[in-house]
Amino acid sequence: MQRTFTQRVASYVRGELENANRARVDGDIQQEFIHLERAHVIGQESTYWHVRVHVLMLLWAIRNGAIRETLGQVFRIVGAATKTAFGLVPQGNTGGADVSPFKKMPIAPDLAALIQKAKSGV
């Protein structure tokens, strides 16, 4: 049985989410968010991972009292849930409220390699 992109990319997204959790435990909220952004880039073509990472970004914003980020993530969760399946995602966008949700961004080479690997099914 052929695995879906969502299934193939899962270990890569989970790896970044584990890194984010370690950073949170260490009290490094900036590094935590960087790992959430990396998870977002990797998983944004999967509705499941796209929504899940935005929910985690929302929880980060609430925990850290970041009002603008909180509001931005609510908007992005709706967009991720309703637009991802149609391919309406700006590739490479890091997902934080500090960038337009419509802005396409370059993808770091290490993340691009993981995405390509998941797409090719290798």
C-alpha positions in Angstrom: 0.0 0.0 0.0 1.3 3.4 -1.0 2.0 5.8 1.9 0.7 9.4 1.6 2.9 12.5 1.7 1.5 13.1 5.2 2.7 9.8 6.3 6.1 10.0 4.6 6.9 13.5 5.9 5.7 12.7 9.5 9.1 11.6 10.9 10.7 14.8 9.7 8.0 17.1 11.1 8.0 15.1 14.4 11.8 15.5 14.6 11.4 19.3 14.5 8.6 19.2 17.0 10.8 17.2 19.4 13.5 19.8 19.0 10.9 22.5 19.7 9.9 20.6 22.9 13.5 20.3 24.0 14.0 24.0 23.5 10.8 24.8 25.5 12.0 22.6 28.4 15.4 24.4 28.3 13.5 27.7 28.4 14.7 28.9 25.0 11.5 30.2 23.5 13.1 31.7 20.4 14.7 28.4 19.5 11.4 26.6 20.2 9.7 28.9 17.7 12.5 28.4 15.1 11.9 24.6 15.3 8.1 25.2 14.9 8.8 27.3 11.8 11.0 24.5 10.4 8.2 22.0 11.1 5.8 24.3 9.3 8.0 24.5 6.2 8.4 20.7 6.0 4.8 19.8 6.6 2.9 22.7 5.0 1.7 20.7 2.0 -0.1 18.3 4.3 -3.4 19.6 5.8 -2.9 17.5 8.9 0.7 18.7 9.7 0.0 22.3 8.5 -2.9 22.7 10.9 -1.2 20.9 13.7 1.9 23.0 13.5 -0.2 26.2 13.4 -2.0 25.0 16.5 1.3 24.5 18.3 2.4 28.0 17.2 -0.8 29.3 18.7 -0.1 27.5 22.0 3.4 29.0 21.9 2.0 32.5 21.4 -0.5 32.1 24.2 2.1 30.7 26.6 4.4 33.6 25.8 1.8 36.3 25.9 2.4 37.2 22.2 -1.0 38.8 21.3 -0.1 39.6 17.6 1.2 36.0 17.1 -1.9 34.6 18.8 -4.2 36.5 16.5 -2.1 35.7 13.5 -2.2 32.0 14.3 -6.0 31.9 14.6 -6.1 33.4 11.1 -3.5 30.9 9.8 -5.2 27.9 11.3 -8.4 28.7 9.3 -6.3 29.2 6.2 -4.4 26.0 6.7 -7.5 23.9 7.3 -9.4 25.3 4.3 -6.7 26.0 1.7 -3.9 23.4 2.0 -5.8 20.6 0.3 -6.1 22.8 -2.8 -2.4 23.5 -2.9 -2.9 27.1 -1.9 0.1 27.4 0.4 3.1 29.8 -0.2 6.0 27.3 -0.3 8.7 28.0 2.2 6.6 30.4 4.3 7.7 30.0 7.9 4.2 30.4 9.3 4.7 33.0 11.9 2.7 36.2 12.2 5.9 38.2 11.4 5.5 37.4 7.7 2.6 37.6 5.3 0.6 34.4 5.2 0.7 34.7 1.4 4.5 35.3 1.0 6.5 32.6 -0.8 9.9 32.2 0.8 13.1 30.3 -0.1 13.4 26.9 1.5 16.5 26.0 3.4 18.4 23.3 1.5 18.3 20.8 4.4 14.5 21.2 4.6 14.1 21.1 0.8 15.9 17.8 0.7 13.6 16.3 3.4 10.5 17.5 1.5 11.8 16.1 -1.8 12.6 12.8 -0.1 9.0 12.6 1.3 7.5 13.5 -2.1 9.5 10.9 -4.0 8.6 8.2 -1.5 12.3 7.3 -0.9 
